[in-house]
Amino acid sequence: MDRTHLLSDQDEAHCGPSCPAGSYAGDADPNTTPNAGPTAPPADVMPVVPGYERLGPNVIPPSDFGVVQPQAPSRAPERRFDIPAITEELAHEAFIKYTSSRCCYSSKPAREMVFTDLQSLNTYRYRLETFTESRTTEWDSEPYNGQVVDGRGVAPAPWSIPVPIPSLFQDCKKSIRIPHTSTVKGCHSCLNLGRSACSRCVNSGRTRCGSCSGMGRTSPEQRCNMCHGSGMIRCHSCGGAGSITCTTCNGQGKLLCFIKLQITWKNNIYLAVIDKGSGFPVKLLDQITGEKLLTDMAPAVYPVVSFPDSSVNATSDSAVKEHLAQFATTCRILQQRQTIELIPITRVHYVWNEKTHIYFVYGTEHKVFTKDYPAKCCCCSIL
């Protein structure tokens, strides 16, 4: 059995803004680069909000919800899982199509071969999806412009705040402001001044002239007209003031700080391909469509117990236990879905030039795979 775990990737791609034009062509203005610093003052200067003594990236256990236990079905459903057998005509047609798509393959083996055996292989793909919700809290801020400060009252617990659930089994993130946690603080970036030192001229208001590279002359006989021979010009970033409007507080000098609740919905996937040592490379099945034999969805699914292939039952039991142990104590499990797909694979034995060869026809697309095609041109043989 080839078993693969595919947990959804939660890395988000953040597209940064294009570099604006600075004083010189191709020179980015350092004052306009994204602020990578904290968006709120340090935690040690912030008030302690009851119930939110420990803020940070660690998820908050949803202890109030408990663990949802799956309910065993009252009786095993009676299903038939018939493995479709591919015909010689279809196997022949797929092989001819495959060889014709290969520029270095002769079509003679495909046209002249004699079938000796066609074997249908029981290959299943099991998938368990566990859709979870996790919550974290941290201080955040926005420029204070006189807006209402919601700092009175008892802040609700993180998991008591109702948040609408998005579409099931789709990754999503959302941030909301926790009520009754707001407070006004001085801006930590500009020390309440509303202005920050210009990064280009380092608070001097002047920068080196780009026309003469600070030499004051463009030639031994010619004085620079841009800087009038001084080698310095007025800083284009700050207009010669030596400082710019603080980007954290937008020049207000004050911040409205509050605790932000970050909600993350994640679709966690357990994927396994049950293969009986057929010799077929199961990695080729990643993009192949299978026939769904079973779909079961519930807040907590029960392991499959009645599938004719015991390997599928064992895989389902292991997957359900693994996801329960992994997510029940750190996340809220909202919904689970398990599916079983049949991936039709036929191993074809044929004779050509008195030698036996093998190829595979797989998927509902009837794709072909072979390792030892008997009639290739010289360049393919060397490769």
C-alpha positions as CSV (number, residue, x, y, z in Angstrom):
1,M,0.0,0.0,0.0
2,D,1.4,3.3,-1.0
3,R,0.3,5.9,1.5
4,T,0.7,9.6,1.2
5,H,-0.4,12.4,3.5
6,L,-1.3,15.7,1.9
7,L,-2.0,18.3,4.5
8,S,-3.3,21.6,3.0
9,D,-0.7,24.3,2.7
10,Q,-1.6,27.3,4.6
11,D,1.2,29.5,3.4
12,E,-0.4,32.7,1.9
13,A,1.2,34.6,-0.9
14,H,1.5,38.2,0.0
15,C,2.1,40.4,-3.1
16,G,4.1,43.4,-2.2
17,P,3.6,46.8,-3.9
18,S,5.8,47.7,-6.8
19,C,8.7,50.0,-5.9
20,P,7.7,53.6,-6.4
21,A,10.1,56.0,-8.2
22,G,12.6,57.6,-5.9
23,S,15.0,60.5,-6.5
24,Y,16.9,58.4,-9.1
25,A,15.8,55.9,-11.7
26,G,15.6,52.4,-10.3
27,D,16.2,53.6,-6.7
28,A,13.4,52.7,-4.3
29,D,12.3,55.1,-1.7
30,P,13.2,53.5,1.7
31,N,10.3,55.5,3.3
32,T,7.7,53.6,1.2
33,T,8.8,50.1,1.9
34,P,6.3,48.0,3.9
35,N,6.5,48.4,7.6
36,A,7.7,45.0,8.9
37,G,7.5,46.1,12.6
38,P,4.8,45.5,15.1
39,T,1.4,47.2,14.5
40,A,0.8,47.7,18.2
41,P,2.9,48.9,21.1
42,P,4.9,46.3,23.1
43,A,2.8,43.9,25.2
44,D,4.4,45.1,28.4
45,V,2.9,48.5,28.1
46,M,-0.6,47.2,27.2
47,P,-3.2,46.6,29.9
48,V,-4.1,43.1,31.0
49,V,-7.5,42.1,29.9
50,P,-9.1,39.3,32.0
51,G,-9.3,36.1,30.0
52,Y,-6.6,37.3,27.6
53,E,-3.5,37.2,29.7
54,R,-1.6,35.0,27.2
55,L,-1.7,36.4,23.7
56,G,0.3,35.1,20.8
57,P,0.4,32.6,17.9
58,N,-0.5,29.5,20.0
59,V,-4.1,28.3,19.2
60,I,-6.7,28.5,22.0
61,P,-8.1,25.0,22.8
62,P,-11.9,24.9,22.3
63,S,-12.6,23.2,25.6
64,D,-16.2,24.3,25.7
65,F,-17.2,22.3,22.7
66,G,-15.8,18.9,23.8
67,V,-14.9,16.1,21.5
68,V,-17.5,15.0,19.0
69,Q,-17.6,11.2,18.9
70,P,-18.6,9.5,15.7
71,Q,-21.7,7.3,15.8
72,A,-21.4,3.8,14.4
73,P,-24.0,3.0,11.7
74,S,-26.9,0.9,12.9
75,R,-26.2,-1.7,10.2
76,A,-23.7,-2.0,7.5
77,P,-25.1,-0.8,4.2
78,E,-25.2,-3.5,1.5
79,R,-23.2,-2.3,-1.5
80,R,-21.6,-4.0,-4.5
81,F,-18.3,-2.8,-5.7
82,D,-17.9,-4.4,-9.1
83,I,-14.5,-3.9,-10.7
84,P,-15.0,-3.1,-14.4
85,A,-13.0,-5.2,-16.8
86,I,-11.5,-3.5,-19.8
87,T,-12.1,-5.2,-23.2
88,E,-9.3,-6.1,-25.6
89,E,-10.7,-3.7,-28.1
90,L,-10.4,-0.8,-25.7
91,A,-7.0,-1.9,-24.5
92,H,-5.8,-2.1,-28.1
93,E,-7.3,1.3,-29.0
94,A,-5.6,3.0,-26.0
95,F,-2.2,1.4,-26.9
96,I,-2.4,2.6,-30.5
97,K,-3.3,6.1,-29.4
98,Y,-0.4,6.1,-26.9
99,T,2.2,5.0,-29.5
100,S,1.0,7.5,-32.1
101,S,1.6,10.3,-29.6
102,R,5.2,9.2,-29.2
103,C,7.4,10.4,-32.1
104,C,10.1,7.8,-31.5
105,Y,7.8,4.8,-31.1
106,S,7.1,2.4,-33.9
107,S,3.4,1.5,-34.3
108,K,4.2,-2.1,-35.4
109,P,4.0,-3.7,-31.9
110,A,0.7,-2.0,-31.2
111,R,-0.7,-3.2,-34.6
112,E,0.8,-6.7,-34.6
113,M,0.7,-7.7,-30.9
114,V,-1.2,-10.7,-29.6
115,F,-3.0,-10.5,-26.3
116,T,-2.2,-13.2,-23.8
117,D,-3.8,-11.8,-20.6
118,L,-5.7,-8.8,-19.2
119,Q,-5.8,-8.4,-15.4
120,S,-8.1,-5.9,-13.6
121,L,-6.3,-4.6,-10.5
122,N,-8.2,-3.5,-7.4
123,T,-6.7,-0.1,-6.8
124,Y,-8.5,2.3,-4.4
125,R,-7.8,5.8,-3.3
126,Y,-9.0,6.7,0.2
127,R,-9.4,10.4,1.3
128,L,-10.3,11.8,4.7
129,E,-11.0,15.5,4.9
130,T,-11.3,17.1,8.4
131,F,-12.5,20.7,8.3
132,T,-11.3,22.6,11.4
133,E,-11.5,26.0,13.0
134,S,-8.8,27.4,15.2
135,R,-8.5,30.8,17.0
136,T,-5.6,32.9,18.1
137,T,-5.4,36.4,19.7
138,E,-3.0,39.3,19.5
139,W,-2.8,43.0,20.0
140,D,-3.5,45.2,17.0
141,S,-3.9,48.9,16.3
142,E,-5.1,51.6,14.0
143,P,-4.5,55.4,13.9
144,Y,-6.6,57.1,16.5
145,N,-8.7,59.9,14.9
146,G,-11.2,60.4,17.8
147,Q,-13.3,57.3,17.1
148,V,-15.3,55.6,19.9
149,V,-13.1,53.6,22.4
150,D,-14.8,50.4,23.4
151,G,-12.9,49.7,26.6
152,R,-15.7,49.3,29.1
153,G,-17.3,46.0,30.0
154,V,-16.2,42.4,30.2
155,A,-14.5,41.1,27.1
156,P,-16.1,37.9,25.8
157,A,-14.1,34.7,25.8
158,P,-12.5,33.9,22.4
159,W,-14.6,30.9,21.6
160,S,-17.9,32.6,22.8
161,I,-17.8,35.1,19.9
162,P,-20.1,33.9,17.1
163,V,-18.4,33.9,13.7
164,P,-20.2,32.7,10.6
165,I,-18.6,29.5,9.1
166,P,-17.6,29.9,5.5
167,S,-18.0,27.2,2.8
168,L,-17.1,23.8,4.1
169,F,-13.7,22.2,3.2
170,Q,-12.3,25.5,1.9
171,D,-9.3,27.2,3.6
172,C,-10.2,30.7,4.9
173,K,-9.0,33.3,7.4
174,K,-10.8,36.1,9.1
175,S,-9.9,38.7,11.7
176,I,-12.4,40.5,14.0
177,R,-12.0,43.0,16.8
178,I,-12.8,41.6,20.3
179,P,-15.4,43.9,22.1
180,H,-14.4,45.8,25.2
181,T,-10.6,45.5,24.7
182,S,-9.9,48.9,23.1
183,T,-7.5,51.5,24.6
184,V,-5.7,54.6,23.3
185,K,-1.9,54.6,23.5
186,G,0.9,56.8,22.2
187,C,2.5,55.7,18.9
188,H,5.5,53.5,19.6
189,S,7.0,54.1,16.1
190,C,7.3,57.9,16.3
191,L,7.2,58.4,20.1
192,N,3.9,60.3,19.9
193,L,5.3,62.9,17.6
194,G,3.4,62.0,14.5
195,R,6.5,62.2,12.4
196,S,9.5,59.8,11.8
197,A,13.0,60.5,10.6
198,C,13.4,60.3,6.9
199,S,15.3,57.1,6.0
200,R,16.7,58.5,2.8
201,C,18.5,61.6,4.1
202,V,18.8,60.4,7.7
203,N,17.0,63.4,9.1
204,S,19.3,65.9,7.3
205,G,16.9,67.0,4.6
206,R,19.6,66.8,1.9
207,T,21.0,63.9,-0.2
208,R,23.9,63.4,-2.5
209,C,23.4,64.8,-6.0
210,G,22.7,62.0,-8.5
211,S,23.8,64.1,-11.5
212,C,27.4,64.6,-10.3
213,S,27.6,61.8,-7.7
214,G,28.2,64.4,-5.0
215,M,31.3,65.8,-6.7
216,G,29.8,69.2,-7.5
217,R,31.1,69.0,-11.1
218,T,30.0,67.1,-14.1
219,S,33.5,67.6,-15.7
220,P,36.7,69.4,-14.5
221,E,35.6,72.6,-16.2
222,Q,31.8,72.3,-15.7
223,R,30.0,72.9,-12.4
224,C,26.9,70.8,-11.8
225,N,23.8,72.7,-12.6
226,M,21.6,70.4,-10.4
227,C,23.3,71.1,-7.1
228,H,25.1,74.3,-8.1
229,G,28.4,72.8,-7.2
230,S,27.5,71.8,-3.6
231,G,27.2,68.1,-4.3
232,M,24.0,68.0,-2.3
233,I,20.4,68.5,-3.2
234,R,17.1,68.7,-1.3
235,C,15.8,65.3,-0.3
236,H,12.9,64.4,-2.6
237,S,11.4,62.0,0.0
238,C,10.8,64.4,2.8
239,G,10.9,67.7,0.8
240,G,13.9,68.8,2.8
241,A,12.1,68.6,6.1
242,G,14.2,65.7,7.4
243,S,11.1,63.8,8.6
244,I,8.0,62.3,7.1
245,T,4.5,61.6,8.4
246,C,4.5,58.4,10.6
247,T,3.1,55.6,8.6
248,T,2.0,53.7,11.8
249,C,-0.3,56.5,13.2
250,N,-0.8,58.5,10.0
251,G,0.6,61.6,11.8
252,Q,-1.8,61.4,14.7
253,G,0.7,60.4,17.4
254,K,-1.9,58.1,19.0
255,L,-3.1,54.6,18.3
256,L,-6.4,52.9,19.1
257,C,-5.2,49.5,20.3
258,F,-7.4,46.4,20.6
259,I,-7.2,42.6,20.8
260,K,-7.7,41.0,17.5
261,L,-9.2,37.5,17.1
262,Q,-7.7,35.6,14.2
263,I,-9.9,32.7,13.0
264,T,-8.4,30.1,10.6
265,W,-10.5,27.5,8.8
266,K,-8.4,24.7,7.3
267,N,-9.2,21.6,5.3
268,N,-6.8,18.9,6.5
269,I,-6.4,16.0,4.1
270,Y,-5.3,12.4,4.7
271,L,-4.8,10.6,1.4
272,A,-3.8,7.0,0.8
273,V,-3.6,4.8,-2.3
274,I,-4.1,1.1,-1.7
275,D,-2.1,-0.8,-4.3
276,K,-1.5,-4.6,-4.2
277,G,2.0,-4.6,-5.6
278,S,1.0,-4.3,-9.2
279,G,4.2,-2.8,-10.4
280,F,2.4,0.3,-11.5
281,P,3.9,3.7,-10.3
282,V,1.1,5.1,-8.1
283,K,2.5,8.6,-8.4
284,L,0.9,8.7,-11.9
285,L,-2.5,8.5,-10.2
286,D,-2.3,12.0,-8.6
287,Q,-4.0,13.7,-11.6
288,I,-6.2,10.7,-12.6
289,T,-9.9,10.6,-12.1
290,G,-11.4,7.7,-10.3
291,E,-14.9,6.4,-9.8
292,K,-16.4,7.3,-6.4
293,L,-17.7,4.3,-4.6
294,L,-18.5,5.8,-1.3
295,T,-18.9,9.3,0.2
296,D,-19.6,9.8,3.9
297,M,-20.0,13.2,5.5
298,A,-20.8,14.1,9.1
299,P,-19.5,16.3,12.0
300,A,-17.5,13.2,12.9
301,V,-17.3,10.2,10.6
302,Y,-17.1,6.6,11.7
303,P,-14.3,4.5,10.1
304,V,-15.4,2.4,7.1
305,V,-16.0,-1.2,8.3
306,S,-17.9,-2.9,5.5
307,F,-15.8,-2.3,2.5
308,P,-14.9,-5.6,0.7
309,D,-11.2,-4.9,0.8
310,S,-9.9,-5.1,4.4
311,S,-7.0,-2.8,3.6
312,V,-9.4,0.0,2.9
313,N,-11.1,-0.6,6.2
314,A,-7.8,-0.6,8.1
315,T,-6.7,2.6,6.3
316,S,-10.0,4.4,7.2
317,D,-9.7,3.3,10.8
318,S,-6.1,4.6,11.0
319,A,-7.0,7.9,9.3
320,V,-9.9,8.7,11.5
321,K,-8.0,8.0,14.7
322,E,-5.0,10.0,13.5
323,H,-7.1,13.1,12.7
324,L,-9.0,12.9,16.0
325,A,-5.8,12.7,18.0
326,Q,-4.2,15.5,15.9
327,F,-7.0,18.1,15.9
328,A,-9.5,17.4,18.7
329,T,-7.5,19.1,21.4
330,T,-6.3,22.1,19.4
331,C,-9.1,22.9,17.0
332,R,-12.8,22.7,16.6
333,I,-13.7,19.9,14.2
334,L,-16.7,21.3,12.2
335,Q,-17.1,18.6,9.5
336,Q,-15.5,15.5,8.2
337,R,-15.8,13.8,4.8
338,Q,-14.4,10.5,3.7
339,T,-14.4,9.1,0.1
340,I,-13.3,5.9,-1.6
341,E,-12.5,5.9,-5.3
342,L,-11.9,3.0,-7.6
343,I,-9.1,3.7,-10.0
344,P,-9.4,1.2,-12.9
345,I,-6.0,-0.2,-13.8
346,T,-5.6,-3.1,-16.2
347,R,-2.3,-4.9,-16.6
348,V,-2.1,-6.1,-20.2
349,H,0.3,-9.0,-21.3
350,Y,1.0,-9.3,-25.0
351,V,3.4,-11.1,-27.3
352,W,5.3,-9.4,-30.2
353,N,8.3,-10.9,-32.0
354,E,8.0,-14.0,-29.8
355,K,8.6,-12.0,-26.7
356,T,6.2,-11.1,-23.9
357,H,5.7,-7.5,-22.8
358,I,3.5,-5.6,-20.4
359,Y,1.7,-2.3,-20.4
360,F,-1.0,-0.7,-18.1
361,V,-4.2,1.1,-19.0
362,Y,-5.3,3.3,-16.1
363,G,-7.9,5.8,-15.0
364,T,-11.2,6.6,-16.6
365,E,-9.2,8.5,-19.2
366,H,-7.6,5.2,-20.3
367,K,-4.1,6.4,-20.2
368,V,-1.2,4.0,-20.9
369,F,2.1,3.4,-19.1
370,T,4.8,1.0,-20.2
371,K,8.5,0.7,-19.3
372,D,9.7,-1.7,-22.0
373,Y,8.1,-0.7,-25.3
374,P,9.9,-3.1,-27.8
375,A,10.3,-0.8,-30.8
376,K,11.9,2.6,-30.1
377,C,14.3,4.5,-32.3
378,C,18.0,4.7,-31.5
379,C,17.9,8.0,-29.8
380,C,15.1,6.8,-27.3
381,S,17.1,3.6,-26.6
382,I,20.2,5.6,-25.7
383,L,18.2,7.9,-23.4
